[in-house]
Amino acid sequence: MSAGGQSVEEFLTSVLPVPVDGHAEDERFQRPLVTLTFAQSLDGKIAGKGGKQLILSGRESMLMTHWMRTKHDAILVGIGTALNDDPQLNSRHIPEHERPSHLPRPVILDTDLRLRPDCKLLRNYREGKGRRPWVICDVNLSTGSKSNLEDAGAKVIGVRSVDGFIVIPDLLKALYNFGVKTLMVEGGAAVIGSFLEESARAKPNTIVDTLIITIAPTLVGDEGVGYGQRFSTGQIPSLKHIRTEIMGQDVVIVSALE
């Protein structure tokens, strides 16, 4: 598979930023480089009714997503995605003889600790097939509410929340302090909206570096779930187009957030 004559790996290398060691002492850069990425329909939906999982990406763009995972230290999803999709967040679609040995760290935003102890992420960790998942919850939750997930293998990390949402700048600083230098954010809708909203609010933007959207040639309809409900027209972050590629049936658009 290629993108504009390049391999997928070369394509991703050309559009993803690389951490710069010299920034470590600058407080503005004491956070991971963040790639926000997701697939959507032509009418801007990323999930079905009630958050039901939709397979929107074609084979080629799905493979690109799995290659992209190998180029990040951690992959983040929200609890809605974790409960509805029961994802594995690995690179299993890459042919085994090509697959890098690096496994990204799964990170789940779960303010109230609703993740199931028998989910695939924790099962894979216990079976030696994946890395230990980190579950991000409200810092004020009682110790007792964490024990089931910790017993199942999760590392539970408390971060400040407001109105039920983890505070994104605090989250990024916590992940950076745990050694995460590159973070891939995959969704779902509430998480995508939170990161875009915070990017528009931060002046200059110190939240999301790269936005990669896969657009599938399909329509979902008004019962589908979009991601723009949390911010108004005046809160939309500024984008700078980097590259557009056709991957199989899908269009992949890469932008930088300014």
Secondary structure, DSSP 8 states (H G I E B T S, - for coil): -EETTEEHHHHHHHHS----GGGTTSGGG-S-EEEEEEEE-TTS--B-GGG-----S-HHHHHHHHHHHHTSSEEEEEHHHHHHH----S-TTS-TTT--S---EEEEE-TT----TTSHHHHHHHTTSS---EEEEETTS-GGGGHHHHHHT-EEEEE-EETTEE-HHHHHHHHHHTT--EEEEEE-HHHHHHHHHHHHHSSS--S-SEEEEEE-S----TTSB-S-TTS-GGG---EEEEEEEEETTEEEEEEEE-
